[in-house]
Amino acid sequence: MPEKNPFRIMTVEHYPIIQVASALSAMRVTHDIDSETLRKAVEFIRKFADRYHHEKEEKVVFEKAKKKKIGTSPVDAMEREHEMTRSRVREASELIERGDLKNAIVSLREWANFISDHIDRENHSLFPGLDRVFDENEKENMLEEFSRVDRELGSYEEMQELADEIFVEILSKTGNAIVEARAIPKEDRDDFVVRVANLMPENATLTVMYDEKSEELERRLKDFEIEEMKKNGVYAFKISKKT
């Protein structure tokens, strides 16, 4: 059954973005990542994270929020952050075209590290708050506009397909991804981690940031080695495929 809540749609569309950010955040200038792989990452960010997703977020949800008699400072803050991320991606694209892949990696890694925190704020604070502001008729109107964006700019399925391709391609070169799973709502978090774990190439590892130990997740990851760890005072764990 199609999703009937626009804020739920916006939340789920963040998951492929977090997946790509997970791969980009672990890149180092010493990794042998070619220009075409980096161009593909920029293409994903521009086509799906920015144009497709932000068309719904900025041109539909945020514009409607601004027309209501509510404080919109959180919306304004998110729009400013969108501009910051666009600046990083423009910078990365220019560096790639100049052949400066090392600094392009730095710019894309900075984008990745920032976007996860940005998504966390939207998923856990902004969207739940806006969901309480709009009535069902207003949400239905948003869904109609979302359908227009899907017809004109792509689909979630295309977004996920390209995210999977980039994730596997980069991990095959770096051997690691840093997954900020805390940005995913709890009801979807285990599913997200299991999904990206199953995409992992051989000999790769995932460093997963979580908020607490999950026995259910460990049961679902029975085919993986799990190493618990603390990272900057946060519960985290590494997973790799059993050999």
VMD Tcl script that draws the C-alpha trace (Angstrom):
set ca {
  {0.00 0.00 0.00}
  {1.43 3.42 -0.93}
  {2.60 5.57 1.95}
  {-0.08 8.10 2.95}
  {1.99 10.41 5.11}
  {4.26 12.93 3.33}
  {6.56 13.23 6.33}
  {7.06 9.49 6.41}
  {7.97 9.65 2.70}
  {10.47 12.41 3.37}
  {12.01 10.37 6.19}
  {12.36 7.20 4.10}
  {13.90 9.13 1.20}
  {16.72 10.03 3.57}
  {17.82 6.39 3.86}
  {19.62 6.08 0.48}
  {21.26 9.44 1.19}
  {22.58 8.14 4.53}
  {23.75 5.00 2.76}
  {25.84 6.98 0.25}
  {27.11 9.26 3.03}
  {28.19 6.13 4.95}
  {30.49 5.17 2.10}
  {31.78 8.68 1.44}
  {32.52 9.42 5.11}
  {35.10 6.61 5.25}
  {37.06 7.75 2.17}
  {40.65 8.81 2.67}
  {42.94 10.69 0.30}
  {45.17 7.60 0.28}
  {42.38 5.47 -1.23}
  {42.61 4.81 -4.95}
  {39.18 6.11 -5.95}
  {38.85 7.09 -9.60}
  {37.19 10.22 -10.95}
  {34.22 8.35 -12.43}
  {33.26 6.95 -9.02}
  {33.44 10.42 -7.50}
  {31.41 11.87 -10.40}
  {28.78 9.22 -9.80}
  {28.56 10.25 -6.14}
  {28.15 13.89 -7.16}
  {25.48 12.87 -9.67}
  {23.57 11.03 -6.95}
  {23.72 13.99 -4.57}
  {22.63 16.48 -7.22}
  {19.94 14.39 -8.90}
  {18.40 12.64 -5.92}
  {19.53 14.10 -2.60}
  {19.16 17.67 -3.85}
  {16.88 18.01 -6.87}
  {14.47 15.07 -6.37}
  {14.27 15.02 -2.57}
  {14.70 18.73 -1.94}
  {12.09 19.57 -4.57}
  {9.60 17.92 -2.24}
  {11.18 19.23 0.92}
  {11.81 22.85 -0.04}
  {9.28 23.58 -2.77}
  {6.37 21.67 -1.23}
  {6.75 21.10 2.53}
  {8.81 24.15 3.50}
  {6.84 26.55 1.30}
  {3.57 25.35 2.82}
  {5.01 25.63 6.31}
  {5.99 29.25 5.68}
  {2.40 30.10 4.68}
  {1.03 28.86 7.99}
  {1.07 31.01 11.13}
  {3.80 29.05 12.86}
  {7.38 29.83 13.76}
  {9.52 28.77 10.82}
  {13.00 29.29 12.24}
  {13.73 25.50 12.16}
  {12.69 25.46 8.48}
  {14.89 28.48 7.75}
  {17.79 26.76 9.51}
  {17.38 23.61 7.42}
  {17.30 25.66 4.20}
  {20.55 27.37 5.19}
  {22.08 23.97 5.81}
  {20.93 22.83 2.36}
  {22.86 25.74 0.86}
  {25.94 24.75 2.85}
  {25.77 21.20 1.49}
  {25.30 22.46 -2.07}
  {28.45 24.55 -1.70}
  {30.45 21.48 -0.69}
  {29.15 19.50 -3.66}
  {29.90 22.32 -6.11}
  {33.39 22.47 -4.69}
  {33.85 18.71 -5.07}
  {32.60 18.79 -8.66}
  {34.99 21.58 -9.61}
  {37.91 19.75 -7.99}
  {37.09 16.53 -9.85}
  {37.05 18.37 -13.18}
  {40.44 19.91 -12.36}
  {41.81 16.46 -11.58}
  {42.33 17.24 -7.88}
  {40.78 14.03 -6.60}
  {42.38 14.20 -3.16}
  {40.69 17.48 -2.28}
  {37.47 16.32 -3.97}
  {37.47 13.38 -1.56}
  {37.91 15.80 1.35}
  {34.93 17.90 0.18}
  {32.68 14.88 -0.31}
  {33.70 13.50 3.07}
  {32.80 16.83 4.68}
  {29.42 16.70 2.93}
  {28.86 13.17 4.21}
  {29.80 13.97 7.80}
  {27.49 16.98 7.87}
  {24.50 15.49 6.04}
  {23.98 12.71 8.57}
  {23.59 15.22 11.40}
  {21.32 17.33 9.22}
  {19.10 14.34 8.44}
  {19.04 13.37 12.12}
  {17.57 16.78 12.98}
  {14.96 16.53 10.25}
  {13.93 12.94 10.99}
  {13.72 13.26 14.76}
  {12.68 16.86 15.27}
  {11.52 18.86 12.24}
  {9.31 16.31 10.48}
  {7.49 15.06 13.61}
  {6.81 18.69 14.53}
  {5.48 19.61 11.09}
  {3.39 16.43 10.96}
  {1.36 17.78 13.89}
  {0.79 21.14 12.18}
  {-0.86 20.01 8.95}
  {-4.32 18.44 8.68}
  {-5.16 15.42 6.54}
  {-6.40 17.47 3.58}
  {-3.16 19.46 3.54}
  {-1.15 16.26 3.69}
  {-3.16 14.82 0.81}
  {-2.32 17.90 -1.24}
  {1.37 17.38 -0.44}
  {1.13 13.78 -1.65}
  {-0.34 14.95 -4.96}
  {2.58 17.32 -5.41}
  {5.01 14.56 -4.46}
  {3.51 12.43 -7.22}
  {4.21 15.24 -9.71}
  {7.87 15.31 -8.59}
  {8.08 11.53 -9.04}
  {6.72 11.82 -12.57}
  {9.07 14.65 -13.51}
  {12.32 13.94 -11.68}
  {12.66 10.23 -10.99}
  {11.59 7.72 -8.40}
  {12.62 6.36 -5.04}
  {13.46 3.04 -6.71}
  {15.97 4.77 -9.02}
  {17.39 6.64 -6.05}
  {17.92 3.42 -4.10}
  {19.39 1.58 -7.08}
  {22.06 4.23 -7.65}
  {22.77 4.44 -3.91}
  {23.40 0.68 -3.81}
  {25.73 0.90 -6.81}
  {27.79 3.72 -5.30}
  {27.90 2.08 -1.86}
  {29.31 -1.19 -3.21}
  {31.70 0.56 -5.63}
  {33.26 2.76 -2.96}
  {33.47 0.01 -0.33}
  {35.26 -2.22 -2.82}
  {38.00 0.44 -2.86}
  {38.01 1.62 0.78}
  {36.99 -1.52 2.65}
  {34.94 0.40 5.20}
  {31.85 2.54 5.72}
  {30.84 4.62 8.72}
  {27.09 4.19 9.22}
  {25.37 6.86 11.31}
  {22.37 4.65 12.07}
  {21.16 6.96 14.84}
  {19.81 9.28 12.13}
  {17.32 6.51 11.21}
  {14.12 6.32 13.31}
  {14.15 3.33 15.65}
  {11.37 1.49 13.83}
  {13.52 1.28 10.66}
  {17.01 1.24 12.12}
  {17.61 -2.52 12.32}
  {16.22 -3.06 8.80}
  {18.54 -0.37 7.44}
  {21.66 -1.84 9.05}
  {20.82 -5.38 7.91}
  {20.22 -4.15 4.38}
  {23.52 -2.30 4.01}
  {25.38 -5.15 5.74}
  {24.12 -7.57 3.13}
  {25.35 -5.24 0.38}
  {28.90 -5.21 1.78}
  {31.63 -6.60 -0.49}
  {33.85 -9.37 0.84}
  {36.60 -8.20 3.21}
  {34.79 -4.93 3.99}
  {33.60 -3.76 7.39}
  {30.92 -1.41 8.62}
  {31.41 0.82 11.64}
  {27.87 1.40 12.89}
  {26.86 4.16 15.27}
  {23.94 3.03 17.41}
  {22.29 4.29 20.57}
  {22.19 0.98 22.43}
  {22.87 -2.71 22.04}
  {20.19 -4.59 20.11}
  {19.92 -8.33 20.65}
  {17.36 -8.54 17.84}
  {19.80 -6.89 15.44}
  {22.58 -9.26 16.50}
  {20.26 -12.21 15.84}
  {19.57 -10.88 12.34}
  {23.30 -10.42 11.75}
  {24.15 -14.02 12.67}
  {26.21 -14.42 9.46}
  {28.47 -11.52 10.45}
  {31.24 -10.99 12.97}
  {30.28 -8.27 15.46}
  {32.83 -6.33 17.48}
  {31.40 -3.98 20.09}
  {33.25 -0.74 20.64}
  {32.97 2.75 22.01}
  {33.56 5.60 19.59}
  {33.71 9.10 21.05}
  {31.58 7.97 23.98}
  {28.90 6.52 21.68}
  {27.88 2.86 21.56}
  {29.03 1.47 18.23}
  {30.03 -1.81 16.68}
  {31.94 -3.14 13.69}
  {30.52 -5.84 11.49}
  {32.20 -7.97 8.88}
  {31.25 -11.11 7.03}
  {32.21 -14.37 8.68}
  {34.94 -16.24 6.87}
}
mol new
graphics top color blue
foreach p $ca { graphics top sphere $p radius 0.5 }
foreach p [lrange $ca 0 end-1] q [lrange $ca 1 end] { graphics top cylinder $p $q radius 0.2 }
display resetview
